[in-house]
Amino acid sequence: MNSGRSVPVRTERFTVAGEDGKATYDYAATLTDLALNTRYNYRVTMNDATIVEGFFTTRKPRGHKTKFVVFGDNAFGDISDRNIAYQAYLAEPDFVVNTGDNVYENGLVGEYYRFFFPICNSDVAGPRQGAPLLRSVPFYTVLANHDVNGDTPENVSCLDFDRDPDAGGYYTCMHLPGNGPAPLSHPTPIQGKEAQTAVFRKCAGERYPRMANYSFDYADAHFLCLDSNTYVDPSDPALQRWIADDLQKTDAAWKIVAYHHPAFNAGNKHFKSQQMRVLSPIFEKHGVHFVLNGHEHVYQRTRPLRFAPTDTSRASVVTTSDRKVPGNFAIDRAFDGIKNTRADGIVYITTGAGGKYLYDPEQNNTPSTWTRDIDGHADYVVRFVSDRHSLTVFEMDRDSIVLRQMDQWGGEIDRCRFTHR
């Protein structure tokens, strides 16, 4: 416990357009000179009145055990996403990784205020309230389709400020690492009257568009977070160079990638959104162990796999969600997560059952529905649960990871152990 010492704080106020177009304010504080793996208490005051008190623990360095939770497609105010926030809190994670669609339906600032902050930062922890996660635990998320609220005349998804003056909440409500590539070849498109877009640009600052892609380290893991929305062309050479450079520079024992649209997904709802498959050879070359996704409101785990695309032409078509990428699979069927714990390939986790209504009930625990003609009926999916909401818990040290999938009532629905290749 670190107590009795003040640390310097730099505060900033950001003007954000509210749902009615009137100004609201977000505040951010920057703390420096903090020790690693140390708990700090804090108090936020305004006009001499205490607004909130809390604590946080700084990042753990290499060589320390860590625990984190993963879920996506969550905040829209229903009891299910309150349950998931509560289960995440009960897991006592060091941090949260969100796989996108953090608020519904359009990623608006007003939706963050209604559906995200009251649930993930509830004063009371409980299955009907949510939990006080945000005041103590870092929350990392990725851009997703419900973070954009419109389409350009060319049918490319975008932030439309004429439709909603408080669009782009990802860039104005979140403060994530700013180490992504700049400039981007395919930034989140924006449209609207100049006066309205200027308010957004001023508030977002360097966060737009740089925060679309970023990376961070925690303990013995390196995380790479990517924008997979339809306006992104993952075949872009500049993006691929940045990804390869980021992955090869780290000395972390574990490498984990997060993006929203699952590349290897057996679900009927979003099977065609395969554009991110073109990045799999880069991930494999640089030793990625896990890829975390959402979009499908289910839980899926693949066998360890390697993938060689044979036709990437549709991955670059940014005006459609039908972006199938066929290819050849090498699947590790020996891995069982119990006796055989060394995975030969990447394990892809779809954990999008974080609160929004569930997809594909007919495929729950039904392996005969998990293969496709375009994939040569490759049996890469080994677990598919679509009858309950759930989240993923990772417990990690340098040499091993235990993955558990927990449902909204705290029951375990999947478990496996991974050791180094």
C-alpha positions in Angstrom: 0.0 0.0 0.0 1.3 3.4 -0.9 -0.1 6.0 1.4 0.8 9.4 2.9 2.5 10.6 -0.2 1.3 12.9 -2.9 2.2 12.5 -6.5 2.2 15.2 -9.2 -1.0 15.2 -11.4 -1.6 17.0 -14.6 -5.3 17.4 -15.4 -7.0 18.2 -18.7 -10.6 19.1 -19.5 -12.0 18.0 -22.9 -15.1 19.6 -24.4 -17.4 16.9 -25.9 -20.6 17.4 -27.8 -23.5 15.8 -25.9 -26.5 14.1 -27.5 -28.3 17.4 -27.8 -25.2 19.1 -29.3 -24.5 21.0 -26.1 -21.1 20.8 -24.5 -20.2 18.3 -21.8 -16.8 17.8 -20.2 -14.5 14.9 -19.8 -11.5 15.2 -17.5 -8.2 13.3 -17.6 -5.3 13.2 -15.2 -1.7 12.2 -16.0 0.3 10.8 -13.1 4.1 10.4 -13.4 7.0 8.9 -11.4 4.9 6.0 -10.1 6.6 2.7 -9.0 5.8 -0.5 -10.8 3.5 -3.1 -9.1 2.4 -0.6 -6.4 -1.0 0.2 -5.1 -2.0 3.9 -4.9 -5.1 5.4 -3.3 -6.6 8.5 -4.9 -9.3 11.0 -4.3 -11.1 13.2 -6.9 -12.4 16.5 -5.7 -14.3 19.4 -7.1 -15.0 22.7 -5.3 -13.6 21.0 -2.1 -16.1 18.2 -2.3 -15.0 14.6 -2.8 -16.5 13.2 -6.0 -15.0 9.7 -5.8 -12.3 7.8 -4.0 -10.5 4.7 -5.2 -7.3 2.9 -5.8 -5.3 1.4 -8.6 -2.2 -0.8 -8.9 0.5 0.0 -11.4 1.7 -2.3 -14.1 3.5 -5.5 -13.1 6.9 -6.0 -14.6 8.4 -9.1 -16.2 8.5 -12.2 -13.9 5.2 -11.5 -12.1 2.0 -13.6 -12.3 -1.0 -11.7 -13.7 -4.7 -12.3 -14.2 -6.9 -10.5 -16.8 -10.4 -10.9 -18.1 -11.7 -10.6 -21.7 -15.2 -10.0 -23.0 -16.9 -8.0 -25.7 -20.2 -6.9 -27.2 -21.4 -5.9 -23.8 -22.8 -2.5 -22.7 -26.4 -1.8 -23.6 -28.0 -1.7 -20.2 -29.4 -5.2 -19.8 -29.1 -7.4 -16.8 -26.7 -9.7 -18.8 -23.9 -7.1 -19.2 -24.3 -6.1 -15.5 -23.8 -9.8 -14.7 -20.7 -10.0 -16.8 -19.2 -6.8 -15.3 -19.9 -8.3 -11.8 -18.2 -11.6 -12.7 -15.2 -9.7 -14.1 -15.0 -7.9 -10.8 -15.2 -11.1 -8.8 -12.3 -12.5 -10.8 -10.1 -9.8 -9.3 -8.2 -9.0 -12.6 -5.2 -6.8 -13.0 -6.8 -5.4 -16.1 -9.6 -5.9 -18.7 -9.3 -6.5 -22.4 -12.5 -5.7 -24.3 -12.9 -7.2 -27.8 -15.1 -4.3 -29.1 -18.6 -3.1 -29.3 -18.1 -1.6 -25.9 -21.4 0.3 -26.1 -24.5 0.0 -28.2 -25.8 0.9 -30.7 -23.6 3.6 -32.2 -20.6 4.3 -29.9 -22.1 7.7 -28.9 -20.8 9.7 -26.0 -24.4 9.6 -24.6 -24.3 5.8 -24.8 -21.1 5.6 -22.8 -22.7 7.8 -20.2 -25.9 5.6 -20.0 -24.6 2.1 -20.6 -20.9 1.8 -19.9 -19.7 4.0 -17.1 -22.7 3.3 -14.8 -22.3 -0.4 -15.2 -18.5 -0.9 -15.3 -18.0 1.8 -12.7 -21.0 1.1 -10.5 -20.7 2.3 -6.9 -22.2 -1.1 -5.8 -20.9 -4.5 -6.9 -23.7 -6.9 -7.7 -25.3 -9.0 -10.5 -28.0 -6.4 -11.0 -25.8 -3.4 -10.8 -22.4 -4.2 -12.3 -19.2 -3.4 -10.5 -16.6 -0.6 -9.7 -14.1 -1.9 -12.2 -13.0 1.3 -14.0 -12.0 3.2 -10.9 -9.3 0.5 -10.1 -8.6 -1.6 -13.1 -7.2 -0.5 -16.6 -9.7 -1.2 -19.3 -8.3 -1.8 -22.9 -10.7 -2.0 -25.8 -10.6 -2.0 -29.6 -12.6 -0.3 -32.3 -15.6 -2.3 -33.6 -18.6 -1.9 -35.9 -20.9 -0.4 -33.3 -18.3 2.4 -32.6 -19.2 3.9 -36.0 -22.7 5.3 -36.6 -23.0 6.0 -40.4 -21.9 5.3 -43.9 -20.3 7.5 -46.5 -21.9 7.9 -50.0 -19.5 5.2 -51.1 -21.0 2.8 -48.6 -18.0 2.9 -46.3 -18.7 2.9 -42.5 -17.9 6.2 -40.8 -18.5 8.6 -38.0 -21.4 10.7 -39.0 -21.7 13.9 -37.0 -24.7 15.2 -38.9 -26.6 12.2 -37.7 -25.3 12.2 -34.1 -23.3 15.2 -32.7 -21.8 12.9 -30.0 -20.4 10.3 -32.3 -16.9 8.8 -31.9 -17.1 8.1 -28.2 -14.2 5.6 -28.5 -11.9 8.5 -29.3 -13.3 10.9 -26.7 -14.3 8.8 -23.7 -11.4 6.4 -23.7 -7.7 7.1 -23.0 -5.6 4.3 -24.4 -1.9 4.0 -25.4 -1.0 6.5 -28.2 1.8 4.5 -29.7 -0.1 3.4 -32.9 1.0 4.2 -36.4 0.6 7.8 -37.7 -0.6 8.6 -40.2 -2.9 5.7 -41.0 -3.7 4.6 -44.5 -7.2 3.8 -43.5 -8.3 6.0 -40.6 -11.9 6.0 -39.3 -13.7 8.1 -41.9 -15.7 11.1 -40.6 -18.4 13.2 -42.2 -20.5 16.1 -41.1 -20.6 19.9 -40.8 -17.2 21.4 -40.2 -18.2 23.1 -36.9 -19.3 19.7 -35.5 -16.3 17.7 -36.7 -14.0 20.4 -35.4 -15.4 19.9 -31.8 -14.7 16.2 -32.1 -11.1 16.7 -33.5 -10.3 19.2 -30.8 -11.5 16.9 -28.0 -9.9 13.7 -29.4 -6.6 15.4 -30.2 -3.9 12.9 -31.1 -6.2 10.1 -30.0 -7.9 10.4 -33.4 -7.0 8.5 -35.4 -3.9 7.1 -33.7 -5.7 5.3 -31.0 -7.3 2.9 -33.5 -4.2 0.7 -33.2 -1.8 0.4 -30.2 0.2 -2.0 -28.1 1.1 -2.4 -24.4 3.0 -4.8 -22.1 1.8 -6.2 -18.9 4.0 -8.7 -16.9 5.2 -11.4 -19.3 2.7 -10.6 -22.1 2.7 -8.2 -25.0 -0.7 -7.1 -26.4 -1.3 -5.7 -29.9 -4.8 -4.1 -30.4 -6.0 -3.5 -33.9 -8.9 -1.9 -35.7 -10.7 -4.5 -37.9 -13.6 -2.4 -39.1 -14.7 -2.6 -42.7 -13.0 0.6 -43.8 -9.6 -1.0 -42.9 -7.6 -2.9 -45.5 -5.5 -5.4 -43.6 -3.5 -6.0 -46.8 -2.1 -2.5 -46.6 1.7 -2.7 -46.6 2.3 0.1 -44.2 -0.1 -1.4 -41.6 1.5 -4.8 -42.0 5.0 -3.3 -41.6 3.9 -1.6 -38.4 2.4 -4.9 -37.0 5.5 -6.9 -37.8 7.8 -4.3 -36.3 5.7 -4.1 -33.1 5.7 -7.9 -32.7 9.3 -8.5 -33.4 10.6 -5.8 -31.0 9.1 -7.2 -27.8 10.9 -9.7 -25.6 7.7 -10.8 -23.8 7.2 -14.5 -23.3 3.6 -14.4 -24.5 2.2 -12.4 -27.5 -1.5 -11.7 -27.7 -3.4 -9.9 -30.4 -6.9 -8.4 -30.0 -9.3 -7.2 -32.7 -13.1 -7.3 -33.1 -14.0 -9.3 -36.3 -13.1 -13.0 -35.9 -11.0 -14.4 -38.7 -11.7 -18.0 -37.7 -15.3 -18.2 -36.7 -17.9 -21.0 -37.3 -20.9 -18.9 -36.4 -23.6 -18.4 -38.9 -24.1 -14.7 -38.1 -20.7 -13.3 -39.2 -18.9 -16.1 -41.0 -18.1 -14.0 -44.0 -16.1 -11.3 -42.2 -12.7 -12.9 -42.7 -10.6 -10.0 -43.8 -8.2 -10.3 -40.9 -7.1 -13.7 -42.0 -4.5 -12.0 -44.3 -2.6 -11.1 -41.1 -2.3 -14.6 -39.8 1.0 -15.4 -41.5 2.6 -12.3 -39.9 1.2 -13.3 -36.5 2.6 -16.9 -37.0 6.0 -15.6 -38.2 6.4 -13.4 -35.1 5.3 -16.0 -32.5 1.7 -14.9 -31.6 0.1 -17.3 -29.2 -3.5 -16.0 -28.9 -5.9 -13.9 -30.9 -8.9 -12.4 -29.1 -12.1 -11.5 -30.9 -15.7 -10.5 -30.4 -18.5 -9.6 -33.0 -20.1 -13.1 -32.8 -22.2 -13.0 -29.6 -21.0 -16.5 -28.5 -17.9 -18.2 -27.1 -15.6 -20.1 -29.5 -12.2 -21.6 -29.1 -10.2 -23.0 -32.0 -7.6 -25.7 -32.0 -4.1 -24.3 -32.5 -3.8 -23.6 -36.2 -1.7 -22.2 -39.0 -3.2 -20.7 -42.1 -1.9 -19.9 -45.6 -4.3 -17.7 -47.6 -4.8 -18.7 -51.2 -6.9 -15.7 -52.3 -6.8 -12.3 -50.5 -8.6 -10.2 -53.1 -11.8 -9.7 -51.1 -9.9 -8.7 -47.9 -9.3 -5.3 -49.5 -13.0 -4.6 -50.5 -14.0 -2.0 -47.9 -17.6 -1.5 -49.0 -18.9 -4.9 -48.0 -18.9 -7.3 -45.0 -18.5 -10.3 -47.4 -14.7 -10.6 -47.3 -14.1 -14.3 -47.4 -10.4 -15.4 -47.5 -9.9 -19.1 -48.5 -6.7 -20.9 -47.7 -5.0 -24.0 -46.4 -5.1 -25.0 -42.7 -2.5 -26.9 -40.6 -4.4 -27.9 -37.4 -2.8 -29.2 -34.2 -5.3 -31.9 -33.1 -2.9 -33.3 -30.5 -3.3 -30.3 -28.2 -5.9 -31.0 -25.5 -5.0 -28.4 -22.8 -4.7 -31.1 -20.2 -1.9 -33.6 -21.0 -0.7 -32.0 -24.2 -0.3 -28.3 -23.4 2.2 -27.1 -26.1 0.2 -25.5 -28.9 1.6 -25.8 -32.4 -0.1 -22.7 -33.9 -2.3 -19.8 -32.8 -5.4 -20.3 -30.7 -8.2 -17.9 -31.7 -10.7 -17.0 -29.0 -14.1 -15.4 -29.9 -15.5 -14.1 -26.6 -18.4 -11.9 -27.7 -21.0 -13.1 -25.3 -20.4 -10.1 -22.9 -24.0 -8.9 -22.6 -25.8 -8.2 -25.9 -28.3 -10.8 -27.1 -26.8 -14.1 -28.1 -26.3 -15.5 -31.7 -26.6 -18.9 -33.3 -28.4 -20.9 -30.6 -28.7 -23.8 -33.1 -24.9 -24.2 -33.1 -24.5 -24.6 -29.4 -22.4 -27.7 -28.7 -23.2 -29.0 -32.2 -19.9 -29.8 -34.0 -21.6 -30.9 -37.2 -22.5 -27.2 -37.8 -18.9 -25.8 -37.2 -17.3 -26.5 -40.6 -17.7 -24.9 -44.0 -17.2 -25.8 -47.7 -15.0 -22.7 -48.3 -12.6 -24.0 -45.6 -12.6 -27.5 -46.9 -14.6 -28.5 -43.8 -11.5 -27.9 -41.6 -12.5 -28.7 -38.0 -10.6 -25.8 -36.4 -13.3 -24.9 -33.9 -13.3 -27.2 -30.8 -15.6 -25.3 -28.4 -18.8 -23.3 -29.3 -21.1 -22.1 -26.5 -24.1 -19.9 -27.5 -26.7 -20.6 -24.8 -25.3 -18.3 -22.2 -23.3 -15.1 -21.7 -19.7 -15.5 -20.6 -16.2 -14.0 -20.2 -12.7 -15.3 -20.5 -10.2 -15.4 -17.6 -6.5 -15.7 -18.2 -4.1 -16.6 -15.4 -0.5 -16.2 -16.6 3.1 -16.5 -15.6 6.2 -16.7 -17.7 5.9 -20.4 -18.4 2.2 -21.2 -18.5 -1.3 -19.9 -19.0 -4.6 -21.3 -17.7 -7.6 -20.2 -19.7 -11.1 -20.4 -18.2 -14.4 -19.5 -19.7 -16.9 -18.4 -17.0 -20.6 -17.9 -17.6 -22.7 -15.0 -16.2 -23.5 -17.0 -13.0 -19.9 -17.9 -12.3 -19.9 -21.4 -13.7 -16.9 -22.7 -15.6 -17.8 -23.8 -19.2 -14.3 -24.3 -20.6 -10.7 -24.7 -19.2 -7.3 -25.5 -20.8 -3.7 -25.0 -20.0 -0.9 -23.8 -22.3 2.8 -24.0 -21.9 5.5 -22.7 -24.1 6.1 -24.2 -27.5 
